[in-house]
Amino acid sequence: LTATDTDEGMNGQVMYSFQTLSTKASQIYKLDSDTGAITLLQSLDFEEGDSYELEVKAKDGGGLFDTAKVS
């Protein structure tokens, strides 16, 4: 994921976190709080679930944020 903020300094730095994440999804996906990269912690097993929905929050240093759903 990518979020941008045109502010300078700390107010322009964006940090990423999962807003909502099921217990199962937390065992499968990892989110890099600095880059927004979502990676797998294990292989996907489509017999256990054929889709996941992740809600990610992007927050700047000034406390402003927005969320996005990733399916």
N, C-alpha and C positions, 0 to 999 in steps of 0.2 A: 504494500500500500504506500501511497505517497500523499502527504499533506504539506502545504506550503504556507508560510507566514512571512509577510514582507517586513515585519518589524525587525529592528536591529538588536543585537545582544541577546540576553536571556529571554526576552519577550518573543523573539523569533524562533526559538528552539522548540521543536515539536517532539513530544514523547507519545508513544503508542502503548495502549493496553487493551486487553479484552474487556468489554463492557459487560457482556453476559456470555457465559460459556458453560455448557453442560459438563458433568463429570467425565463422561465418555470422551467428549471432544478435547478436554484438557489433557487426556492421556495420549492424544494423537497429534495435536497441533501445538507449536511453540511460536510465540510472537516476539521478535526482537524489538525492545522498547525504543531503541535509538533509530533503527532503519525502517521499521514497519514490515520487515520481511517475515512471512509466515512459512514455517518449515514443518516437515513431518517428524515426529518422534518415533514413529513405527510405520510399517507398511499398512496401507488401507486394505480392509477386508470388506468387500461389498456384500458378503453374506450377513455381516453384522449391521450394516447401515449403508444405504446407497447414496445418501447425501447428508451434509452437515451445514448448518447456518451459524456463522460466527458474527458477533457484533463487536466492532473495534472502535475504540475511542482515540481520537487524536487531540492532544491538549498542548497548548502553547505555554510559555513561561509566565504569561500574564493571567493564566487561569481560564482563558477561553477555550472551548472545545467543540468538537462535532463528532458525530458517530456515522459509521457506515456498516452495512450488512454485507458479508461475504458469503456466497453460497458455493 
